[in-house]
Amino acid sequence: MTQTASEKIASFVVNFDPTTITPASRHVAARALFDTVVCAVAGVQEPASQLSLQYAQGQTGPHMATVWATGQKLSLEMAALVNGTMGHALDFDDVSSPLRGHPTVAILPALIALGETQQAQGRDIINAYIVGFEVTLRLARAIVDEQYAKGWHSTASIATFGATVACAHLLKLDHAQIVNALGITVSQIAGTRQNFGTMSKPFQAGQANAVALRAVMLARVGFDASAKALDGDQGYTTLYADKMDLHAELDQLGSLPLEIERSGIEIKKYPLCYATHRTIDGLLDMLKDTPFKFEQLDHVDIQTNYRATVPLIHSRPQTGLEGKFSMQYAVTAALHDGEVVLKTFEDTAVQRADIQAFLPKVNVTEGAPPLFPRWAELTIYLKDGTVLKRRVEKLRGSKEHPLTDAELVTKGADCCSFGKLNISAAELAHICFTLDQQPLGALLKALTGAALASNASAKKAA
């Protein structure tokens, strides 16, 4: 009898052979771990982070899992929710182009919280993460383009399934339990792009982790769901994805190279929506090659590939969060400041009078289909009649042009400094890069020790 989509996924998870993971793939996963942790540390003081922490602290239950940036202990679901929200609060965490979203922040907070309660080895975490990544990317390849265009937030609407199977793999759930866990996930899954530019966008990433944990823990004790919850007549693909077929991609689950190596993970160089990054790369290069002052600008035209600007829903942002989803602001800030960094997205930075005045002078259009390959064409018009042009295809931080380990550690140092966590980014990177050779507790111990020391220093200074 033909397997349902949930059954095919469950078969892959149960039968997955970790020996198929190459050392290169393990290092990609370790880089994603480091990037996600430091982004959570950097995001600790964001309003979404502080309010989610306030909410979580009010929930009852055994305090079993660690908040990475503060060292506090919360219940399993609440720790995953808070770490996921913090990890996405600055929109600086890693990206997958085939997902059109953020895979790691939707998977690792749940997996690490669960692993802490299980006293897991780092290798178990890496194995389970790669299982979750594989499922996430196969589902994304099947449905993401149309689903995302309609308004779903794929970090929540797709990667949550990856988080579910990652946790199921760590717990060694059986085939039937995994099928049930996927069905329970369908019962909870959501996430909309309309929330981009608000606190609810990072919440949707945090919620992906809480949903996954709830699903696997219910399935573990015998809670059931339909085996057709993903692809039945009233199932997920009918409701969320125009009845698009999942099976062609799911039949490739586990094919080598695994998705972690085939697709890779893209590390952000700038702390805002990834759809702006080619444009920012090009503008900063143009400023370097042909220096000019902001006051010399007349207007700027940006054209990108088809659907590249779909997540950029704020043309006239007034807050830092809105600015993260604005091509107009990204362009204006890059040309005004000569950089795009964490402080670029403070509300006061967005509200500068000369910035606001220039936003209408940035014209943004898209080219005709297809969606791939991706590109951006930049045309800068100066008041003296000079016209500067550049086409950008290469993207720094992408799988094809990755940040080096040293560049990633530099980003981590900036994040730790921004989040006021007194820890060496190089030492933290070393722990992450070698986690599959030591217990998960080694990472949590380092983070907790640094958080407690940082808190003590802050109190002493006050």
C-alpha positions as CSV (number, residue, x, y, z in Angstrom):
1,M,0.0,0.0,0.0
2,T,1.3,3.5,-0.9
3,Q,2.6,5.4,2.1
4,T,1.2,8.8,3.0
5,A,3.5,11.8,3.2
6,S,3.7,11.5,7.0
7,E,4.6,7.8,6.7
8,K,7.3,8.5,4.2
9,I,8.8,11.1,6.5
10,A,8.6,8.8,9.5
11,S,10.3,6.0,7.5
12,F,13.2,8.3,6.6
13,V,13.6,9.4,10.3
14,V,13.5,5.9,11.7
15,N,15.9,4.5,9.2
16,F,18.3,7.4,8.9
17,D,21.9,6.4,9.0
18,P,24.1,9.0,10.6
19,T,27.2,7.6,9.0
20,T,26.1,9.2,5.7
21,I,26.8,12.6,7.2
22,T,30.1,13.9,5.9
23,P,32.6,15.9,8.0
24,A,31.9,18.9,5.8
25,S,28.1,18.6,6.5
26,R,28.8,18.4,10.2
27,H,30.8,21.6,10.0
28,V,28.0,23.4,8.2
29,A,25.6,22.3,11.0
30,A,28.1,23.5,13.6
31,R,28.4,26.9,11.9
32,A,24.6,27.2,12.0
33,L,24.6,26.3,15.7
34,F,27.1,29.0,16.5
35,D,25.4,31.6,14.3
36,T,22.0,30.9,15.9
37,V,23.3,31.1,19.5
38,V,25.2,34.4,19.0
39,C,22.1,35.9,17.2
40,A,20.0,34.9,20.3
41,V,22.6,36.5,22.5
42,A,22.5,39.7,20.5
43,G,18.8,39.8,20.5
44,V,18.3,39.4,24.2
45,Q,17.3,43.1,24.9
46,E,14.9,43.4,22.0
47,P,11.3,44.1,23.1
48,A,10.1,40.8,21.6
49,S,12.7,38.9,23.6
50,Q,12.1,40.6,26.9
51,L,8.3,40.3,26.6
52,S,8.5,36.6,25.6
53,L,10.8,36.0,28.6
54,Q,8.4,37.9,30.9
55,Y,5.5,35.7,29.6
56,A,7.5,32.5,30.0
57,Q,8.6,33.3,33.5
58,G,4.9,33.5,34.5
59,Q,4.2,29.9,33.3
60,T,4.4,27.1,35.8
61,G,6.2,23.8,35.5
62,P,9.6,22.3,36.2
63,H,12.5,24.5,35.1
64,M,14.6,22.2,33.0
65,A,16.1,24.0,30.1
66,T,18.4,27.0,29.7
67,V,17.8,30.4,28.2
68,W,21.1,30.8,26.3
69,A,21.5,34.6,26.7
70,T,20.7,34.8,30.4
71,G,21.4,31.4,32.0
72,Q,17.9,31.3,33.4
73,K,16.0,28.0,33.6
74,L,12.5,27.6,32.2
75,S,10.2,24.8,31.3
76,L,11.0,22.8,28.2
77,E,8.5,24.5,25.8
78,M,9.1,28.0,27.3
79,A,12.9,27.8,26.9
80,A,12.5,26.8,23.3
81,L,10.0,29.5,22.7
82,V,12.2,32.2,24.3
83,N,15.5,31.1,22.6
84,G,13.7,30.9,19.3
85,T,12.2,34.3,19.6
86,M,15.6,35.8,20.8
87,G,17.4,34.0,18.0
88,H,15.2,35.7,15.4
89,A,14.5,39.0,17.1
90,L,17.2,40.9,15.1
91,D,16.6,38.9,11.8
92,F,20.3,38.2,11.7
93,D,20.2,34.4,11.9
94,D,20.9,32.0,9.1
95,V,18.8,31.5,5.9
96,S,18.0,28.9,3.4
97,S,17.1,30.2,-0.1
98,P,15.1,27.0,-1.1
99,L,13.1,27.5,2.1
100,R,12.8,31.3,1.7
101,G,13.2,31.4,5.5
102,H,15.3,30.6,8.5
103,P,15.7,26.9,9.2
104,T,18.0,26.7,12.2
105,V,16.2,29.1,14.5
106,A,13.0,27.0,14.0
107,I,14.8,23.7,14.8
108,L,17.7,24.1,17.2
109,P,16.1,25.8,20.2
110,A,13.6,23.0,20.6
111,L,16.3,20.4,19.9
112,I,18.7,21.8,22.4
113,A,16.1,22.3,25.1
114,L,15.0,18.7,24.7
115,G,18.6,17.5,24.5
116,E,19.4,19.3,27.8
117,T,16.6,17.3,29.5
118,Q,18.0,14.1,28.0
119,Q,21.7,14.8,28.8
120,A,22.3,14.4,25.1
121,Q,25.7,14.2,23.4
122,G,26.6,17.0,21.0
123,R,26.7,14.4,18.2
124,D,23.1,13.4,18.8
125,I,22.1,17.1,18.4
126,I,24.0,17.5,15.2
127,N,22.5,14.2,13.8
128,A,19.0,15.2,14.7
129,Y,19.4,18.7,13.3
130,I,20.5,17.4,10.0
131,V,17.5,15.0,9.9
132,G,15.2,18.0,10.6
133,F,17.0,20.1,7.9
134,E,16.6,17.4,5.3
135,V,12.8,17.2,5.9
136,T,12.4,20.9,5.9
137,L,14.2,21.5,2.6
138,R,12.4,18.6,0.8
139,L,9.0,20.0,1.9
140,A,10.1,23.5,0.9
141,R,11.2,22.4,-2.6
142,A,7.8,20.9,-3.1
143,I,5.6,23.9,-2.0
144,V,7.4,27.0,-0.8
145,D,7.2,29.3,-3.8
146,E,3.5,29.6,-4.1
147,Q,2.9,29.2,-0.4
148,Y,5.3,32.0,0.5
149,A,3.9,34.3,-2.3
150,K,0.4,33.9,-0.8
151,G,1.6,35.2,2.6
152,W,2.7,32.2,4.7
153,H,5.9,32.6,6.7
154,S,7.8,29.5,5.7
155,T,10.0,29.6,8.8
156,A,6.9,28.7,10.7
157,S,4.7,27.0,8.1
158,I,7.4,24.6,6.9
159,A,10.4,24.5,9.1
160,T,8.2,23.5,12.1
161,F,8.0,20.0,10.6
162,G,11.7,19.9,10.5
163,A,11.8,20.8,14.2
164,T,9.2,18.0,14.9
165,V,11.2,15.3,13.2
166,A,14.5,16.5,14.7
167,C,13.1,16.1,18.2
168,A,11.5,12.8,17.3
169,H,14.8,11.5,16.1
170,L,16.5,12.6,19.3
171,L,13.8,10.9,21.4
172,K,14.0,7.8,19.1
173,L,10.2,7.8,18.6
174,D,8.9,4.9,16.6
175,H,7.3,5.1,13.1
176,A,3.7,5.4,14.4
177,Q,4.7,8.0,17.0
178,I,6.4,10.2,14.3
179,V,3.4,10.0,12.0
180,N,1.2,11.1,15.0
181,A,3.7,13.9,15.8
182,L,3.5,15.3,12.3
183,G,-0.3,15.2,12.5
184,I,-0.3,17.0,15.8
185,T,2.1,19.6,14.3
186,V,-0.4,20.2,11.5
187,S,-3.0,20.9,14.1
188,Q,-1.0,23.9,15.4
189,I,1.0,25.2,12.5
190,A,0.6,28.8,11.3
191,G,2.7,32.0,10.6
192,T,2.0,34.9,8.3
193,R,4.2,37.4,6.5
194,Q,1.8,40.2,7.5
195,N,3.5,40.1,10.9
196,F,6.9,41.0,9.3
197,G,8.2,44.2,11.0
198,T,6.5,43.4,14.3
199,M,7.4,41.4,17.4
200,S,5.2,38.6,16.1
201,K,7.7,37.7,13.3
202,P,10.3,36.4,15.8
203,F,7.5,34.9,17.9
204,Q,6.5,32.8,14.9
205,A,10.0,31.4,14.9
206,G,10.0,30.7,18.6
207,Q,6.5,29.2,18.4
208,A,7.8,26.8,15.7
209,N,10.0,25.2,18.4
210,A,7.2,25.1,21.1
211,V,4.8,23.5,18.6
212,A,7.3,20.8,17.7
213,L,8.1,20.0,21.3
214,R,4.4,19.8,22.2
215,A,3.8,17.5,19.2
216,V,6.5,15.0,20.0
217,M,5.8,14.9,23.7
218,L,2.1,14.2,23.1
219,A,2.9,11.6,20.5
220,R,5.4,10.0,22.9
221,V,2.6,9.3,25.4
222,G,0.2,8.0,22.8
223,F,-1.7,11.0,21.4
224,D,-2.7,10.2,17.9
225,A,-3.5,12.1,14.6
226,S,-4.4,11.2,11.1
227,A,-1.7,9.6,8.9
228,K,-3.1,11.8,6.1
229,A,-2.8,15.0,8.0
230,L,-0.2,16.3,5.5
231,D,-1.6,15.1,2.2
232,G,-5.2,14.0,2.7
233,D,-8.2,15.6,1.1
234,Q,-8.6,17.9,4.1
235,G,-5.0,18.0,5.0
236,Y,-2.1,20.4,5.1
237,T,-1.4,20.6,1.4
238,T,-5.0,21.1,0.5
239,L,-5.4,24.0,3.0
240,Y,-1.9,25.5,2.8
241,A,-0.4,24.5,-0.6
242,D,-3.1,24.2,-3.3
243,K,-2.9,20.4,-3.2
244,M,0.7,20.4,-4.5
245,D,2.4,17.1,-4.5
246,L,4.9,16.3,-1.8
247,H,5.8,12.8,-2.8
248,A,8.3,13.4,-5.6
249,E,10.5,15.3,-3.1
250,L,9.8,13.0,-0.2
251,D,10.9,10.1,-2.3
252,Q,14.3,11.7,-2.4
253,L,14.7,12.0,1.4
254,G,18.1,10.8,2.4
255,S,19.5,10.9,-1.1
256,L,23.2,11.9,-1.2
257,P,24.3,14.5,-1.0
258,L,22.1,15.4,1.9
259,E,20.3,18.8,1.8
260,I,22.7,20.2,4.4
261,E,25.5,19.8,1.8
262,R,23.4,20.2,-1.4
263,S,21.7,23.4,-0.3
264,G,24.0,24.5,2.5
265,I,23.1,27.2,5.0
266,E,23.5,30.9,4.3
267,I,25.0,33.1,7.0
268,K,23.7,36.7,7.0
269,K,26.2,39.5,6.8
270,Y,23.6,42.2,7.6
271,P,20.9,42.2,10.3
272,L,17.8,42.5,8.1
273,C,15.8,40.6,5.6
274,Y,17.9,38.6,3.3
275,A,16.1,39.9,0.2
276,T,18.0,43.1,0.6
277,H,21.5,41.7,0.8
278,R,22.6,41.5,-2.8
279,T,21.5,45.2,-3.1
280,I,23.5,46.2,0.0
281,D,26.6,44.3,-1.2
282,G,26.4,46.1,-4.5
283,L,25.8,49.6,-3.1
284,L,28.6,49.4,-0.6
285,D,30.9,48.2,-3.3
286,M,29.9,51.1,-5.5
287,L,30.5,53.5,-2.7
288,K,34.0,52.1,-2.3
289,D,34.8,52.2,-6.0
290,T,33.3,55.6,-6.7
291,P,33.0,57.6,-3.5
292,F,30.2,60.2,-3.3
293,K,28.3,62.0,-0.6
294,F,24.7,61.3,0.3
295,E,23.9,64.9,-0.5
296,Q,24.9,64.3,-4.1
297,L,22.2,61.7,-4.6
298,D,19.1,62.5,-6.7
299,H,17.4,59.1,-6.8
300,V,18.1,55.3,-7.0
301,D,16.4,52.6,-9.0
302,I,16.6,49.0,-7.8
303,Q,15.4,46.1,-9.9
304,T,15.5,42.5,-8.6
305,N,14.6,39.1,-9.9
306,Y,11.0,37.9,-9.8
307,R,9.4,37.8,-6.3
308,A,12.6,38.8,-4.6
309,T,10.9,41.7,-2.9
310,V,7.8,39.7,-1.6
311,P,8.9,39.9,2.1
312,L,9.8,43.6,1.9
313,I,6.4,45.0,2.9
314,H,7.4,48.3,4.4
315,S,8.2,51.1,1.9
316,R,8.0,53.9,4.4
317,P,9.2,52.3,7.7
318,Q,9.0,54.2,10.9
319,T,10.5,51.7,13.3
320,G,13.6,49.6,13.3
321,L,11.6,46.4,13.0
322,E,9.8,47.8,9.9
323,G,13.1,48.9,8.5
324,K,14.3,45.3,8.5
325,F,11.7,44.6,5.8
326,S,12.2,47.7,3.6
327,M,14.3,47.8,0.5
328,Q,13.9,51.6,0.5
329,Y,15.4,51.9,4.0
330,A,18.2,49.4,3.3
331,V,19.3,51.4,0.3
332,T,19.0,54.7,2.0
333,A,20.8,53.6,5.1
334,A,23.6,51.9,3.2
335,L,24.2,55.1,1.1
336,H,23.8,57.5,4.0
337,D,25.9,55.6,6.6
338,G,28.3,53.6,4.4
339,E,27.4,50.5,6.4
340,V,24.4,48.4,7.6
341,V,25.0,47.2,11.2
342,L,23.0,46.4,14.3
343,K,22.6,50.0,15.3
344,T,21.1,50.8,11.9
345,F,17.8,49.4,13.1
346,E,17.3,51.5,16.2
347,D,14.1,53.4,15.9
348,T,15.9,56.7,16.0
349,A,18.1,55.7,13.1
350,V,15.1,55.0,10.9
351,Q,13.4,58.2,11.9
352,R,16.2,60.6,10.9
353,A,14.7,63.4,8.8
354,D,17.1,63.1,5.9
355,I,16.6,59.3,5.8
356,Q,12.8,59.7,5.7
357,A,13.0,62.4,3.1
358,F,14.9,60.1,0.7
359,L,12.8,57.0,1.0
360,P,10.4,58.0,-1.8
361,K,13.4,58.5,-4.0
362,V,14.2,54.8,-4.0
363,N,12.3,53.0,-6.8
364,V,12.0,49.3,-6.5
365,T,10.7,46.9,-9.2
366,E,10.9,43.2,-10.0
367,G,11.9,41.5,-13.3
368,A,9.8,38.9,-15.1
369,P,9.9,35.2,-14.1
370,P,11.7,32.9,-13.4
371,L,12.5,33.1,-9.7
372,F,16.0,31.8,-10.3
373,P,18.8,32.7,-10.8
374,R,18.6,35.6,-8.3
375,W,20.1,39.1,-9.1
376,A,19.8,42.8,-8.4
377,E,20.4,45.7,-10.8
378,L,21.3,49.0,-9.2
379,T,21.2,52.4,-10.8
380,I,22.3,55.5,-8.9
381,Y,21.5,58.9,-10.2
382,L,23.6,61.9,-8.9
383,K,22.4,65.5,-9.1
384,D,25.2,66.4,-11.5
385,G,23.9,63.9,-14.1
386,T,26.3,61.1,-13.3
387,V,24.7,57.6,-13.6
388,L,26.3,54.6,-11.8
389,K,25.1,51.1,-12.6
390,R,25.9,47.6,-11.3
391,R,24.4,44.2,-11.6
392,V,24.9,41.9,-8.6
393,E,24.5,38.1,-8.8
394,K,27.1,37.0,-6.2
395,L,25.8,37.1,-2.6
396,R,28.3,37.2,0.3
397,G,27.3,34.6,2.9
398,S,25.6,32.3,0.4
399,K,26.5,28.7,-0.1
400,E,28.5,29.6,-3.2
401,H,30.3,32.5,-1.5
402,P,30.2,31.7,2.2
403,L,31.6,33.8,5.0
404,T,34.8,32.2,6.2
405,D,35.0,30.8,9.7
406,A,37.0,33.8,10.8
407,E,34.3,36.2,9.3
408,L,31.6,34.2,11.2
409,V,33.6,34.5,14.4
410,T,33.9,38.3,13.9
411,K,30.1,38.4,13.4
412,G,29.8,36.4,16.6
413,A,32.0,38.8,18.5
414,D,29.8,41.7,17.4
415,C,26.7,39.9,18.5
416,C,28.1,39.0,21.9
417,S,29.2,42.6,22.5
418,F,25.8,43.9,21.4
419,G,24.1,41.5,23.8
420,K,26.5,42.3,26.6
421,L,27.5,38.7,27.1
422,N,31.1,38.5,28.4
423,I,32.3,35.5,26.4
424,S,35.0,35.0,23.8
425,A,33.4,34.4,20.5
426,A,36.4,32.4,19.4
427,E,36.1,30.1,22.4
428,L,32.3,29.8,21.8
429,A,32.9,29.0,18.2
430,H,35.4,26.3,19.2
431,I,32.8,24.7,21.4
432,C,30.2,24.7,18.7
433,F,32.6,23.5,16.0
434,T,33.6,20.5,18.1
435,L,30.3,19.8,19.8
436,D,29.9,16.5,18.1
437,Q,32.9,15.3,20.1
438,Q,31.6,16.4,23.5
439,P,28.3,16.6,25.6
440,L,25.7,19.2,24.8
441,G,26.2,20.3,28.4
442,A,29.6,21.8,27.5
443,L,27.9,24.5,25.4
444,L,25.2,25.2,27.9
445,K,27.8,25.4,30.7
446,A,29.8,28.0,28.8
447,L,26.8,30.1,28.0
448,T,25.4,29.9,31.6
449,G,28.8,30.8,33.1
450,A,29.2,33.8,30.8
451,A,25.6,35.0,31.5
452,L,26.0,34.8,35.2
453,A,29.4,36.6,35.1
454,S,27.9,39.3,32.8
455,N,24.9,39.8,35.2
456,A,27.2,40.0,38.2
457,S,29.4,42.6,36.4
458,A,26.3,44.6,35.4
459,K,25.0,44.7,39.0
460,K,28.4,45.7,40.3
461,A,28.6,48.5,37.8
462,A,25.2,49.7,38.7
